[in-house]
Each structure stands twice: as C-alpha cells, then as structure tokens.
Amino acid sequence: MLRLARPLAGSRVLVVEDDADSRDAIRLNLEASGASSDLAMRDQSGFWLITKIRQLFPRRHVPVIAVTGHPFPLDGVLRAGFDDVMQKPADPDALCAAVAALLSADDTPDRGAG
C-alpha cells in the first residue's frame, strides 16, 4: 500500500458502498493514502447517485469512480457519468492512484463556463 507517499493528502473523498466490509476497506485504504473520507448511506444505487450529482452540478465536474462487483460494460458506466470504473475487489494502490489521477486532472472546477 502507498503509505509513505500519501498521494491523496488533503483530499476529501465520498465513499458510497452498500456492503459494510467493502466500505470499510475502501475507507481505510483511502485514509492510509492521506484522504479524509465521508461515508454515504446505501439507500440508492450508484447510477442513481451519479445522475443526481451530474444534475446538481451541471457546470462543475465532480470526479467519480465506480467500484463494482457487477459486470457492467465499461462504455455503459462511462455513459452514465462515471469517470472510471474498477472491479471489486479493487487493488488498494490502483484505487488510490485512480483517485489521485482524477483529482489532479480535475483542477478546474467549472466546465464549459463562459
């Protein structure tokens, strides 16, 4: 695990996961890489959530990675509004690297402004 580099230091990550063990594992891995994390309730699906995020923030890009145990096709997940998708169980280093890459690529809060 990337414990020394802490590539996510100062980042805040929302973890949405319906399985408590998976949620805790993801949270611990992100926090070990320096991120603080919030946990969301499991009342709705990730597809419902991404739709709401994109509706609520149409001019601001909120980077989102789907980590799923379901065999959704990549193009369908991306079309739904996710930026990336990883299969469970996600490799901790790969997950943290993917989050770091999205955060560094998304340093402009507004898309299409102007």
Helices and strands as residue ranges (DSSP letters): E 12-16, H 20-32, E 36-40, H 46-56, E 65-68, H 74-80, E 84-87, H 92-105
